[in-house]
């Protein structure tokens, strides 16, 4: 027997990314501060995560003491697979987990459970 449940989450263009991340956080298991970091990284660049410029911007936006502090949050987010490290041109670059790409345009998320 198959059934589905639809839960609507009220959002606005300004809060869509945060609402989307909060909806998926049961899977991501990020802390509130990690969610803030991921949201700010995404708002800065929705394709390439954690670039040097993005790190400076997010450190300033979230009033962190230094980029080194931000790097600790980024490491935790990578460990939880919300950010994915890619090797390009011999340098490590980060992108977002496929479920997090195009967050601002996604209007629904389907969870499917199987046994």
C-alpha positions as a Markdown table, in Angstrom:
| # | Residue | x | y | z |
|---|---|---|---|---|
| 1 | Unk | 0.0 | 0.0 | 0.0 |
| 2 | Unk | 1.4 | 3.4 | -1.0 |
| 3 | Unk | 0.4 | 6.7 | 0.4 |
| 4 | Unk | 1.8 | 10.2 | 0.5 |
| 5 | Unk | 1.8 | 13.1 | 2.9 |
| 6 | Unk | 2.2 | 16.7 | 1.8 |
| 7 | Unk | 3.4 | 19.2 | 4.4 |
| 8 | Unk | 3.5 | 22.8 | 3.2 |
| 9 | Unk | 6.1 | 25.1 | 4.7 |
| 10 | Unk | 5.3 | 28.8 | 4.5 |
| 11 | Unk | 8.3 | 30.7 | 3.1 |
| 12 | Unk | 9.3 | 33.9 | 1.4 |
| 13 | Unk | 12.0 | 34.6 | -1.2 |
| 14 | Unk | 14.2 | 36.0 | 1.6 |
| 15 | Unk | 13.8 | 32.9 | 3.8 |
| 16 | Unk | 13.6 | 30.1 | 1.2 |
| 17 | Unk | 17.2 | 28.9 | 1.6 |
| 18 | Unk | 17.0 | 28.9 | 5.4 |
| 19 | Unk | 13.6 | 27.1 | 5.3 |
| 20 | Unk | 14.9 | 24.6 | 2.8 |
| 21 | Unk | 17.9 | 23.8 | 4.9 |
| 22 | Unk | 15.8 | 23.5 | 8.0 |
| 23 | Unk | 13.5 | 21.1 | 6.3 |
| 24 | Unk | 16.4 | 18.9 | 5.3 |
| 25 | Unk | 18.2 | 19.2 | 8.6 |
| 26 | Unk | 16.7 | 16.0 | 10.0 |
| 27 | Unk | 18.9 | 14.2 | 7.4 |
| 28 | Unk | 21.9 | 16.6 | 7.5 |
| 29 | Unk | 22.1 | 16.8 | 11.3 |
| 30 | Unk | 23.8 | 20.2 | 11.3 |
| 31 | Unk | 24.0 | 22.5 | 14.4 |
| 32 | Unk | 22.2 | 25.8 | 14.2 |
| 33 | Unk | 25.6 | 27.6 | 13.6 |
| 34 | Unk | 26.5 | 25.1 | 10.9 |
| 35 | Unk | 23.2 | 25.9 | 9.2 |
| 36 | Unk | 23.9 | 29.6 | 9.4 |
| 37 | Unk | 27.4 | 29.0 | 7.8 |
| 38 | Unk | 25.9 | 26.8 | 5.1 |
| 39 | Unk | 23.2 | 29.4 | 4.4 |
| 40 | Unk | 25.6 | 32.3 | 4.1 |
| 41 | Unk | 28.0 | 30.3 | 1.9 |
| 42 | Unk | 25.1 | 29.4 | -0.4 |
| 43 | Unk | 23.8 | 33.0 | -0.6 |
| 44 | Unk | 27.3 | 34.2 | -1.5 |
| 45 | Unk | 27.8 | 31.6 | -4.2 |
| 46 | Unk | 25.2 | 28.8 | -5.0 |
| 47 | Unk | 27.6 | 26.8 | -7.1 |
| 48 | Unk | 31.1 | 27.0 | -5.6 |
| 49 | Unk | 31.1 | 26.7 | -1.9 |
| 50 | Unk | 33.7 | 27.9 | 0.5 |
| 51 | Unk | 35.9 | 29.9 | -1.9 |
| 52 | Unk | 38.5 | 32.2 | -0.3 |
| 53 | Unk | 36.3 | 35.3 | -1.0 |
| 54 | Unk | 33.2 | 33.4 | 0.4 |
| 55 | Unk | 35.1 | 32.6 | 3.6 |
| 56 | Unk | 36.0 | 36.2 | 4.2 |
| 57 | Unk | 32.4 | 37.3 | 3.5 |
| 58 | Unk | 30.8 | 34.7 | 5.7 |
| 59 | Unk | 33.3 | 35.4 | 8.5 |
| 60 | Unk | 32.3 | 39.0 | 8.4 |
| 61 | Unk | 28.5 | 38.4 | 8.1 |
| 62 | Unk | 28.4 | 36.0 | 11.0 |
| 63 | Unk | 30.8 | 38.0 | 13.1 |
| 64 | Unk | 33.2 | 35.2 | 13.6 |
| 65 | Unk | 36.7 | 35.9 | 15.1 |
| 66 | Unk | 38.6 | 34.6 | 12.1 |
| 67 | Unk | 38.5 | 32.6 | 9.0 |
| 68 | Unk | 40.2 | 29.8 | 11.0 |
| 69 | Unk | 37.0 | 29.6 | 13.1 |
| 70 | Unk | 34.9 | 29.4 | 10.0 |
| 71 | Unk | 37.2 | 26.6 | 8.6 |
| 72 | Unk | 36.3 | 24.5 | 11.7 |
| 73 | Unk | 32.6 | 24.9 | 10.8 |
| 74 | Unk | 33.3 | 24.1 | 7.1 |
| 75 | Unk | 35.2 | 20.9 | 8.2 |
| 76 | Unk | 32.2 | 19.8 | 10.3 |
| 77 | Unk | 29.8 | 20.5 | 7.4 |
| 78 | Unk | 32.0 | 18.5 | 5.0 |
| 79 | Unk | 32.1 | 15.6 | 7.5 |
| 80 | Unk | 28.3 | 15.6 | 7.5 |
| 81 | Unk | 28.3 | 15.6 | 3.7 |
| 82 | Unk | 26.4 | 18.8 | 3.1 |
| 83 | Unk | 29.5 | 20.1 | 1.3 |
| 84 | Unk | 31.4 | 17.9 | -1.0 |
| 85 | Unk | 35.1 | 18.3 | -1.7 |
| 86 | Unk | 36.1 | 18.1 | -5.4 |
| 87 | Unk | 39.6 | 17.8 | -6.8 |
| 88 | Unk | 40.0 | 20.1 | -9.7 |
| 89 | Unk | 43.4 | 21.3 | -11.1 |
| 90 | Unk | 45.1 | 19.8 | -8.2 |
| 91 | Unk | 43.3 | 22.0 | -5.7 |
| 92 | Unk | 40.5 | 21.1 | -3.4 |
| 93 | Unk | 37.3 | 22.9 | -4.1 |
| 94 | Unk | 33.9 | 22.5 | -2.5 |
| 95 | Unk | 30.4 | 22.2 | -3.9 |
| 96 | Unk | 27.1 | 21.5 | -2.3 |
| 97 | Unk | 25.5 | 18.1 | -1.8 |
| 98 | Unk | 23.3 | 17.5 | -4.9 |
| 99 | Unk | 20.1 | 17.8 | -2.7 |
| 100 | Unk | 21.2 | 21.3 | -1.8 |
| 101 | Unk | 21.9 | 22.6 | -5.3 |
| 102 | Unk | 19.3 | 25.0 | -6.7 |
| 103 | Unk | 17.7 | 25.5 | -3.3 |
| 104 | Unk | 16.2 | 28.9 | -4.2 |
| 105 | Unk | 14.2 | 27.4 | -7.1 |
| 106 | Unk | 13.1 | 24.0 | -5.6 |
| 107 | Unk | 9.5 | 24.1 | -4.6 |
| 108 | Unk | 9.2 | 20.6 | -3.2 |
| 109 | Unk | 11.2 | 17.8 | -1.8 |
| 110 | Unk | 10.1 | 14.1 | -2.0 |
| 111 | Unk | 11.2 | 11.7 | 0.7 |
| 112 | Unk | 10.7 | 8.1 | -0.3 |
| 113 | Unk | 11.1 | 5.3 | 2.2 |
| 114 | Unk | 11.8 | 1.7 | 1.1 |
| 115 | Unk | 12.3 | -1.6 | 2.9 |
